Amino acid sequence: MDLRALFDDANREATALITDLSPEQLGRPTPCTDWTVRALVNHMVATTTTMGGARERGSLTKDELTGTMGADLLGDAEPAEVFSTAADRLAAAFRPADSLTSTVELGHFGQVPGELAMNIAVFDITTHCADLAHATGRPMPADQLLESALAIGQGLLSGGRSPEAFGPEQPAAPGDPAGIRLLAFTGRKL
């Protein structure tokens, strides 16, 4: 599985979904019940900003991670431009050959391999693309990307899930669309 290519796919899907958001859609609820569409996009920007920044510098302190994840990074700017800039920065930070094998200090997660950081980014952004598509009535991202994100998520959460980040897995049939199975895995009640 080529993580860089998967992230590029997730980045394209997210940028397309965010570009087409209308101002009225920004206040809509999402399957990620704590967030509106705008708050969800802000979280996506925070994820790409923290992962990219940590990779660029080799570290991100707990305070920097918490501060970025809690900040309004969209402000009055165009959401798609803010997301695209942060996602492109993350993609560039992970282009060097050793970026997936070297470690990065990632706040309260401690020292993690670059591969783990990229896995988190792919899983997070793709899951939130499915949230956005569901909230706005747009088509889900490509099945291959959704299936890959689901497999990554299952690996990441195999040791347990943090109740602050994910609700209990919801039922989904094996024949359900990939986006629905990914959202059910992450605890979304649809």
C-alpha positions in Angstrom: 0.0 0.0 0.0 1.5 3.3 -1.1 0.7 5.7 1.7 1.8 8.8 -0.2 -0.5 7.9 -3.1 -3.3 7.2 -0.7 -2.9 10.6 1.0 -2.8 12.3 -2.5 -6.1 10.6 -3.3 -7.6 11.6 0.1 -6.3 15.2 -0.5 -7.9 15.3 -3.9 -11.3 13.9 -2.6 -11.3 16.3 0.4 -10.4 19.4 -1.8 -13.2 18.6 -4.2 -15.7 18.1 -1.4 -14.6 21.3 0.4 -14.4 23.4 -2.8 -18.1 22.7 -3.5 -19.4 23.6 -0.1 -21.9 26.4 -0.1 -22.0 28.9 2.8 -25.4 27.3 3.9 -23.8 23.9 4.2 -21.1 25.0 6.6 -23.6 25.0 9.5 -25.0 21.5 8.7 -24.6 18.7 11.2 -22.3 15.8 10.3 -22.2 12.1 11.2 -19.4 13.1 13.5 -22.0 14.5 15.9 -19.7 17.0 17.8 -19.0 19.0 14.6 -20.8 21.0 12.0 -19.5 20.8 8.4 -17.4 24.0 9.1 -15.9 22.5 12.4 -15.2 19.3 10.6 -13.3 21.0 7.8 -11.4 23.0 10.5 -10.4 19.7 12.1 -9.2 18.4 8.8 -7.0 21.5 8.4 -5.7 21.0 12.0 -4.9 17.3 11.3 -2.9 18.1 8.1 -1.3 21.1 9.7 -0.1 19.2 12.8 1.1 16.1 10.8 2.9 18.2 8.2 4.5 20.5 10.8 5.7 17.6 12.9 7.3 16.0 9.9 8.9 19.2 8.7 10.4 20.0 12.0 10.8 16.5 13.4 8.7 17.3 16.4 5.5 18.9 17.7 5.1 19.6 21.4 1.9 18.6 23.3 1.0 22.3 23.6 1.5 22.9 19.9 -0.6 19.9 19.1 -3.4 20.9 21.5 -3.2 24.5 20.4 -3.5 23.7 16.7 -6.2 21.1 17.2 -8.3 23.6 19.2 -7.8 26.7 17.0 -10.0 28.2 14.4 -7.7 27.7 11.4 -10.3 28.7 8.8 -11.1 32.2 10.1 -12.8 34.1 7.2 -10.7 32.5 4.5 -12.0 30.2 1.8 -12.1 26.7 3.4 -10.8 24.9 0.3 -7.8 27.1 0.0 -6.9 26.7 3.7 -7.3 22.9 3.5 -5.4 22.6 0.2 -2.5 24.6 1.5 -2.2 22.5 4.7 -2.6 19.2 2.8 -0.1 20.1 0.1 2.4 21.0 2.9 1.8 17.6 4.6 2.3 15.8 1.2 5.5 17.7 0.6 6.8 16.9 4.1 6.4 13.2 3.5 8.0 13.1 0.0 11.6 12.4 1.1 12.5 8.8 0.9 13.1 8.4 4.6 10.0 10.2 5.8 8.1 7.1 6.5 10.9 5.2 8.2 12.3 8.0 10.4 10.5 9.0 13.6 8.7 12.2 14.5 7.8 13.5 18.0 4.0 13.9 17.9 2.8 15.7 21.0 1.3 13.3 23.6 1.7 10.4 21.2 5.5 10.6 21.7 8.0 9.4 19.2 6.2 7.7 16.3 7.4 6.3 12.9 6.6 8.6 10.0 4.5 5.7 8.6 2.2 5.8 11.6 1.7 9.6 11.2 0.9 9.2 7.6 -1.5 6.3 8.4 -3.3 8.5 10.9 -3.6 11.3 8.3 -5.0 9.0 5.6 -7.5 7.4 8.0 -8.6 10.8 9.4 -8.9 12.7 6.2 -10.7 9.9 4.4 -13.1 9.3 7.2 -14.0 12.9 7.3 -14.4 13.0 3.5 -17.1 10.3 4.1 -18.6 12.5 6.8 -18.7 15.5 4.5 -20.2 13.5 1.6 -22.9 12.1 3.9 -23.6 15.5 5.5 -23.9 17.3 2.1 -25.5 14.6 0.0 -22.5 14.4 -2.3 -21.1 11.1 -3.7 -18.7 9.2 -1.4 -15.0 9.1 -2.3 -13.7 6.2 -4.4 -14.3 2.8 -2.9 -10.6 1.8 -3.1 -9.7 4.8 -1.0 -12.5 4.1 1.5 -11.5 0.4 1.7 -7.9 1.3 2.3 -8.8 3.8 5.0 -11.0 1.2 6.7 -8.1 -1.3 6.7 -5.8 1.3 8.1 -8.3 2.2 10.8 -8.8 -1.4 11.8 -5.1 -1.7 12.2 -4.7 1.6 14.1 -7.6 0.8 16.5 -6.9 -2.9 16.9 -5.5 -2.3 20.4 -8.6 -0.3 21.5 -10.3 3.0 20.8 -10.3 6.2 22.7 -13.9 7.1 23.6 -13.0 10.8 23.1 -12.2 10.1 19.5 -14.5 7.3 18.4 -17.8 5.9 19.5 -18.4 2.1 19.6 -18.4 0.5 16.2 -21.9 0.5 14.7 -23.4 -2.4 12.8 -22.8 -2.6 9.1 -23.4 -5.4 6.7 -20.5 -6.7 4.6 -22.5 -5.7 1.5 -23.0 -2.1 2.6 -21.1 0.6 0.6 -17.5 1.2 1.7 -18.3 4.7 3.0 -21.1 3.4 5.2 -18.9 0.6 6.6 -16.1 3.1 7.3 -18.4 5.5 9.1 -20.0 2.6 11.1 -16.5 1.4 12.1 -15.7 4.9 13.4 -18.9 4.9 15.5 -21.1 7.0 13.4 -24.8 6.3 13.8 -26.4 6.7 10.4 
